[in-house]
Amino acid sequence: MSAFQQQLHLPIEWIREPTLAEYRPGPNAEALALVSTMAAGDGEPFLFLFGNAGTGKTHLLQAACLAATRQGLQTHFVPLGTTGLEPSLFDDLERLDLVAIDDVQAIAGDAIWERALFDLFNRMREQGRHLLTAAKTTPDALPLGLPDLRSRLQWGPRYCLLPLSDADCEQLLIESARRRGMTLNDDQARYIMNYHARDPTSLLALVARLDSLSLREQRQPTIPLIRRAMQGDL
């Protein structure tokens, strides 16, 4: 087989943008509803999400920005846990309809960052914009040096995102596979739940690997194919 022919069979990874429709609400339905309303340009001007890793904070923030953008609104997603960022990135964000700021805990204790975020809150309020923030813990538990910033983070509703139940995770697997054109039955979903990490992030990453294998071999998932995806066979 020629090199060109071999290239034709290489899987192309499609990077999916997170959507609100793909977020399995489980016990977080009320938070999802408020985020969806905010993404539509309505509802609460400020919203704070917190919870452990794998509960979907980043997904909701990115999905809210995508949903708002698709409706013609101007948005910006700020992942504060990313290295190399400068506080000046908050400059002029109050001109946008929706700003989503993730990993607020990453700047806790940094006086310059805290002041910059505090000032952004004030400007967003003056302009009547929407600000969606998220952290690993409640505003009260963040080691902030600026008391006024803590009070700003409590201006709007605060929601603790809870882990999905096993039943919800199984449905997440089945629905995510269906969106990619694959069919996972209940037994296959249960097999994954029994032998793989159960947090949504890990499960969705597995579905992406399974999708690559399925496309490459032009067949629907089977238990052996699922086992290979779990072992990292791409």
GISULSUL-V211964 format. One record per residue. N is the residue number from 0. RES is the residue in one letter. OMEGA is omega in degrees with one decimal (* if undefined). BURIAL is 1 if it has 9 or more other ideal C-beta (glycine too) atoms within 8 Angstrom, else 0. D_CENTER is the distance of its C-alpha to the mean C-alpha in Angstrom with 2 decimals. Layout:
n->{N/N}
res->{RES/RES}
omega->{OMEGA/OMEGA}
burial->{BURIAL/BURIAL}
d_center->{D_CENTER/D_CENTER}
This chain:
n->{0/1/2/3/4/5/6/7/8/9/10/11/12/13/14/15/16/17/18/19/20/21/22/23/24/25/26/27/28/29/30/31/32/33/34/35/36/37/38/39/40/41/42/43/44/45/46/47/48/49/50/51/52/53/54/55/56/57/58/59/60/61/62/63/64/65/66/67/68/69/70/71/72/73/74/75/76/77/78/79/80/81/82/83/84/85/86/87/88/89/90/91/92/93/94/95/96/97/98/99/100/101/102/103/104/105/106/107/108/109/110/111/112/113/114/115/116/117/118/119/120/121/122/123/124/125/126/127/128/129/130/131/132/133/134/135/136/137/138/139/140/141/142/143/144/145/146/147/148/149/150/151/152/153/154/155/156/157/158/159/160/161/162/163/164/165/166/167/168/169/170/171/172/173/174/175/176/177/178/179/180/181/182/183/184/185/186/187/188/189/190/191/192/193/194/195/196/197/198/199/200/201/202/203/204/205/206/207/208/209/210/211/212/213/214/215/216/217/218/219/220/221/222/223/224/225/226/227/228/229/230/231/232/233}
res->{M/S/A/F/Q/Q/Q/L/H/L/P/I/E/W/I/R/E/P/T/L/A/E/Y/R/P/G/P/N/A/E/A/L/A/L/V/S/T/M/A/A/G/D/G/E/P/F/L/F/L/F/G/N/A/G/T/G/K/T/H/L/L/Q/A/A/C/L/A/A/T/R/Q/G/L/Q/T/H/F/V/P/L/G/T/T/G/L/E/P/S/L/F/D/D/L/E/R/L/D/L/V/A/I/D/D/V/Q/A/I/A/G/D/A/I/W/E/R/A/L/F/D/L/F/N/R/M/R/E/Q/G/R/H/L/L/T/A/A/K/T/T/P/D/A/L/P/L/G/L/P/D/L/R/S/R/L/Q/W/G/P/R/Y/C/L/L/P/L/S/D/A/D/C/E/Q/L/L/I/E/S/A/R/R/R/G/M/T/L/N/D/D/Q/A/R/Y/I/M/N/Y/H/A/R/D/P/T/S/L/L/A/L/V/A/R/L/D/S/L/S/L/R/E/Q/R/Q/P/T/I/P/L/I/R/R/A/M/Q/G/D/L}
omega->{-179.3/177.9/-179.9/179.5/178.3/-179.8/-179.7/-176.6/178.4/179.0/175.1/-178.1/178.9/179.6/-176.9/174.6/-179.1/179.0/177.3/-179.3/-178.1/179.0/178.4/-170.4/-177.0/-179.1/-174.8/-175.5/-178.2/177.2/178.4/179.9/-179.7/177.3/179.8/178.2/177.7/179.6/177.5/178.8/-178.4/172.9/-175.1/177.4/-179.0/-179.9/-178.2/177.7/174.8/-179.1/-179.3/175.8/177.8/179.7/171.0/179.8/-178.4/178.3/-177.2/-179.7/179.5/-179.7/177.7/178.5/179.9/-179.8/179.9/179.6/-179.8/176.5/176.8/179.0/178.5/-173.8/173.6/177.1/-176.9/177.6/-173.7/177.2/-179.3/-179.9/175.0/-179.9/178.4/-179.9/-179.4/179.1/176.7/-177.4/173.5/179.2/178.3/176.0/-175.9/-179.3/-177.2/173.7/179.5/-175.6/-176.4/173.7/179.4/-179.4/-177.3/-178.5/-179.6/-179.4/176.9/-172.1/-177.8/178.6/-178.7/178.5/-179.9/179.1/176.8/179.3/178.4/176.8/-178.0/-179.7/178.5/179.1/-179.5/-177.5/179.6/-178.4/179.2/-179.8/-179.6/-177.2/-179.6/177.7/-179.8/-175.2/-177.9/175.6/179.9/-175.7/178.6/-179.4/-177.6/177.0/-177.3/-177.5/-178.9/176.7/177.4/179.8/178.3/-179.2/179.3/-179.3/-176.8/177.5/178.3/-176.9/172.4/177.9/-175.9/178.3/176.0/173.1/177.5/-179.9/177.4/178.6/176.8/178.3/176.0/177.6/-176.6/-177.8/178.9/177.4/-179.1/178.8/178.5/178.0/178.9/176.8/172.6/176.8/-176.5/-179.1/179.5/177.7/-179.8/177.1/178.7/-178.9/-178.2/-170.5/-177.7/175.0/-168.7/-179.4/-175.3/-179.2/179.4/-179.4/180.0/175.8/177.0/178.3/178.7/177.5/178.7/177.7/178.7/178.1/-178.5/178.4/-177.9/-176.2/174.7/176.5/179.7/-178.6/171.3/177.6/177.2/179.0/177.3/-179.9/178.2/177.8/178.1/-178.0/177.0/179.0/177.3/*}
burial->{0/0/0/0/0/1/0/0/0/0/0/0/0/0/0/0/0/1/1/1/0/1/1/1/0/1/0/1/0/0/1/1/0/1/1/1/1/1/1/1/1/0/0/1/1/1/1/1/1/1/1/0/0/1/1/1/1/1/1/1/1/1/1/1/1/1/1/1/1/0/1/0/1/0/1/1/1/1/0/1/0/0/0/0/0/0/1/0/0/1/0/0/1/1/0/1/1/1/1/1/1/1/1/1/1/0/1/1/0/0/0/0/1/1/1/1/1/1/1/1/1/1/1/1/1/0/0/0/1/1/1/1/1/1/1/0/0/1/1/0/0/1/0/1/0/1/0/0/1/1/0/1/1/1/1/1/0/1/1/0/1/1/0/1/0/0/0/1/1/1/1/1/1/1/1/1/1/1/0/0/0/1/0/1/0/0/0/1/1/1/1/1/1/0/0/1/0/0/1/1/0/1/1/1/0/1/1/1/1/1/1/1/1/1/0/1/0/0/0/0/1/0/0/0/1/1/1/1/1/1/0/0/0/0}
d_center->{41.54/41.04/38.14/37.21/37.24/35.08/32.48/32.36/31.07/28.25/24.83/22.65/18.98/17.01/13.68/11.63/9.48/6.57/8.58/9.20/11.95/10.14/8.45/11.38/12.42/15.11/16.16/13.43/14.98/16.37/13.27/11.68/15.06/15.21/11.94/13.33/16.65/15.55/13.98/17.45/19.15/20.54/20.33/19.73/19.82/17.87/15.16/14.05/11.43/12.23/12.24/12.53/10.41/8.95/8.57/4.91/5.13/3.00/1.09/4.55/5.79/5.60/6.68/9.14/10.54/11.07/12.72/14.79/15.86/17.06/19.20/20.80/19.20/18.64/15.32/14.00/10.82/12.18/10.82/13.82/13.60/14.74/18.52/20.95/19.63/22.33/22.56/24.11/20.79/20.74/24.03/24.33/20.72/22.44/23.61/20.24/19.28/15.75/14.39/10.97/11.58/9.44/11.50/14.58/16.41/16.83/19.42/21.15/24.83/24.97/27.32/26.76/22.96/23.35/25.96/23.97/21.04/23.72/25.45/22.38/21.97/25.62/25.53/22.61/24.64/27.78/26.31/24.74/21.20/17.84/15.85/12.48/12.11/10.47/12.25/13.21/16.20/18.09/19.70/23.01/22.10/20.82/23.77/24.17/27.55/27.47/28.07/27.56/23.95/23.36/25.01/22.89/19.67/21.43/22.52/20.17/18.85/16.96/14.97/14.51/11.78/13.86/13.66/14.40/18.05/19.45/20.38/16.91/15.68/18.66/17.84/14.28/16.15/18.78/16.74/14.51/17.86/19.56/17.28/18.34/21.93/22.43/24.00/23.19/25.65/25.47/27.45/25.22/22.06/24.09/25.26/21.78/21.08/24.44/24.17/20.60/17.95/16.48/12.99/10.36/9.06/12.80/13.70/11.55/12.93/16.28/16.11/15.62/18.65/20.54/20.08/21.61/24.45/25.06/25.34/27.58/29.86/29.73/29.47/27.35/25.83/28.41/28.39/29.87/27.27/24.47/26.32/26.50/22.76/22.33/24.90/23.07/25.63/24.42}
